[in-house]
């Protein structure tokens, strides 16, 4: 009976997810216009350009008017929207928040019904609510890593285009057509922004804001300095590509030399959890007191908090930024 109810709850949650994605997950033409005009709005906020007319409407956070008005008043929703954009997802923050609510509620109902404990249901609800945000963070990290790996090739192509006599904007167009995603998409956006009349300086600054990578910051800064002082642009692009590839080489060497430390950290993090699960399976009565006694529950909560802090410290030690 319990398994049947759990299965029905999962089916209902899946139907809600599917319906909401079907009706609100697609990108409309108005969102395409909003994306293109977003660059003008960002440049206006920085004070780089002055617009006499308010050309850009407020961004839609949700298709539900009431939820959209509420989210427009919150500052963290803008940060969430930037994360979604950097992840390459064509959805709105309201959709992600609805997924968080449905996932958290479903997990809470299922775990509370199966185990009959409020604390367990609450923990499962929090974990279920964080899953959509974790998906956004994972896709954002993967997309930025792909961009970082393919960025030197785009710089080489841009340098060859400039050396062949093409204008810099023409080189941007070539990169947007011949490079793989996500590099092509970002360069295409930059090319379209300046093609629609935005100054090249602002278009490059918007690119640096959309792709928060050190390499892109170097690229934009070097181009802006070269634009003001002059110099050999093709040679500058070649040097940037060489520096980025050299940084990748050093980063791989650091990963090799810190592999033992990272493995040790992973073992130390997983050992307490693994031992608890193993004892739970082999001798349930031995550790049951930790779940039945109020003091045992407090000890588990305290151990979990200390484990989380220790894991953060260990990963901070073994992760070396290059």
N, C-alpha and C positions, 0 to 999 in steps of 0.2 A: 504493500500500500504506500509506504513511504517513497519507494523508488518511483512508483507511478506518479505521485504528486510532484516529485522533483522533476521528472521528465516533462510533465505538463507545464511546470513553471518555466523550464528551459525553452519549450516550444513557444509559449506565449512571449517570452523575452525576444526570441528569434524573430517572431512575426512582427513585433513592434519595431525592432531594429530594421527589418527589411522594408516595412511600409514607410518608415520615416526616411530611409535612404532613397527609396524610390521617388518620393515626392519632393524631398528637399536636398538631395545629395548631388544633383546635377548642376552644371554651370550654365546660367542663362546669358543672353547677349548683354544684358545690363551689367552683369558682373564683369564681363570682358571690358566694357567701356570703363567701369569703375577701376579696374586694374591698370588700364592705360593712363587714366587721369590721376591715379594715386601719386604718380611721380611729381606732377605739378603741385599737388597739395603739400607734399613733403618739402619741396623746394620753397614753397611759400612760407611754411612754418619756420624754416631755417633763416628766412630773410634774404635768400639769394636772389629772388625775383619778386617783383611787386605786381600784384594783379588788382586791377580796379574792379573786376567783377568776381563774384563768387561762382566759379565755374563748376566746382566739384561738390556734389551733395554729400551728406554724411554717410559713412559706410554702414551697410546693413550687417548687424551682428546676428540677426535671426530673421526667419520668415514670419515668425509670430510677432505682430506689432507690439503687444504688451511686453514680451520678453526682450524685444529689440530696444524699446525705450529704457527698460531697466538696465540692460547691459551697456547702453551708451553712456550711462552715468558712472560706470565702474571703470577704473583705470586699468585693472589687470586684464580686462577683456581685449584691450589693444595688444598687450603682450601675447596673449593666447592667439590672436589673429596673425601676428607676425610669425609665431612658431608654426602655425598651420601653413602659411604661405611658404616658409622656408622648407617645410616638409614636402611641398609640391602637391598638396591635397586641395581639391576643388570642393571645399565645403566651408561652412560657416561655424563660428564659435558656438552658436546656439545648438547646432547639430551635435557637436562634441559633448557639450554639457548634458544634452538629453541622453546621449549614450552613457555618460557617466551615471546619471540618475537611474536609468533602467538597469544597468549592470549592477550598481550598488544595491538597489532594491531587490533584484532577483537573487543575488548572492545572500543577502541578509535573510530573506524569506526561506530559502532552501536550507541554509545552515541552521537557522533557528529552529526549523521544523524537525530536522534530523537529529540535532543534539540537544535541543531544548534549553540552550544557554544564551543569554543575552550578549555576554561578552564575546562568545565565539561568533554569533551572528553579526555583531557590530564590526569585529575584525574582518570577517568575510565581506561585509558590505563596503567597508573602506577599500579593501583590495579590489573588489569588483568595480568600484567607482574610479579607481586609478588606472584600470586597464586601458580605456580609450586614450587617456593622456600619455600612458606609456607607449601606445602605438604611434601617437603623433611624435613623441620624442625619438622613438626608434627610427621612424621613417625620415625625420629631420636629420638625425645623425648619419644615416646611411646616404642620404642625398648629398649632404655636405662633404662626406668622405669621397663619394664618387666625383663631385665637382673638383675637389682638391687633387685627386689623382689625374684627372684629365685636363686640368688647367694648363700645365706646361705645354701640352700639345697644341692647345688653342693659342698660346702665346707664340709658339713657333710658326703656326699658320698665319697669325696676324703679322709677325715680323717678315715672313716671305712675301705677303701681300704688299706691305709697305715698301719692301726692297724692290718689288717688281714695278713700282710706280703708281700703285693704287693709293687713293686717299685713305686716311685712317678710318673714316666712317664706312668707306667701301670695304675695308678689311674687317670691320665689325660685321657687316652683312655676310661676308664670305664665311666667317667663323660660325655665324648663326645657321648657315646652310650646310656646312660640311662637317661640323663637329658633332659628337654624340651628346645626348642628353646626360645631365642637366645643364652642361655648359652652353649648348646651343640655345636653350630657352632663355637663359639669363642674358646672353649677348644679343639675342633677338629682341628682348624687351628694351635693352639699352639702345639698340639701333632704332627701334620704333619710337622711343621717347624723343631722341634728338631729331628724328625724321618728322615728328609732329610739331617741332618748333621749340622743344626744350633745349636750353644751352647744353653743350657737350659736358661742361663741368658739372652741371646738375645731374645729368644722366649718369655720369660715372659715379658721382656721390651716392645716387640712389642704388646703384649696383653694389657699392660697398656696404650700404645699409641692408640690402636684401640678402647678401651673402656674407655673414659675419666671420670671415676667415682672414688670418694674418696675411696670407699671400695676396688676396684681393686688395687689402688695404695698401700693401706695398705697390701693387700694380696701379691703383688709382692715384696714390700720392706721387709716384714717379711720373705718371703721365701729366698730372697737373703741373708739376715742377718743370717738366720738359716743355709744356705748352707756354709757360711764362718765360723761360730762359733760353729755349732753343736747344739744338743738339741733334745727334743722330738717333732717330726714333727706332729704326730697325735694330741697331746695336743695343739700345736700351732694352728692347723686348727680348733679345737673345740673352742678355745678361740676367734679366729677371727669370727667364726659364732655367738658366743654368743654376742660379741660386736656389730656386725652388727644388730642383732635382737633387742638389747637394744636401739640402735640408732633409729630404726624404731618405737619402742614404744614411745620414747621421741618425735619423730617427729609427731606422731599421737596426743599426748597430746597437743603439741604446736598448731596444726591445730584446735583442739577443742577450745582452749582458745582464739584463734585469729579469730574465725568464725564471731563474731559480727563485728570486724574491717574490715574483708574482705567483708562482706555484705554491710557495710556502704560505703566502697570504691567503690564497684560495683554500688551502687545506685547513688553516686555522679558523677561517670563517665557517667552513662547512662542517667541521668536526663536532661542535656541540649539538648542532641541529641533527646531524646524522646519528650521533649516539642516542639522542632522545627518541628519534624514530625507531632505531634498532631495539632499544629497550622496550618501547611501546609494543613492538611486534613480538619479541621473544619472551618478555616477562611483563605483561600489562599491569599486574597487581603491584609491581615494585614501584612504578612511577605514577600510578593512579592517584596517589595521595596528593601529588602536585596539582591535579585537576579538581579534586574533591574538596580539599581543605582550603579555606580562604587565604591562609598564609602561603600555601603553595602557589596559588594563582598570582599573588603579589610577587612571589619570588620569580615566577616565570616572566611576568611583565618586566620586572627589573632586569632580569637576565637578557630579555629581548632588547631592551633599551641599551644596555651596556654592549651587547653584541653588535648592535647597529652602529654605535659610536666607534667601537673598536674596528669594525670593518671599514668605516670611513677613514680612520687614521691610517690603517694598513695600506689601503689603495692610494691614499695621498702620498705615502712614502715611496711606493714602488712605481707610481706613474710620474715620469719625468717628461716635462714639456720641452720640445726642441724648437 
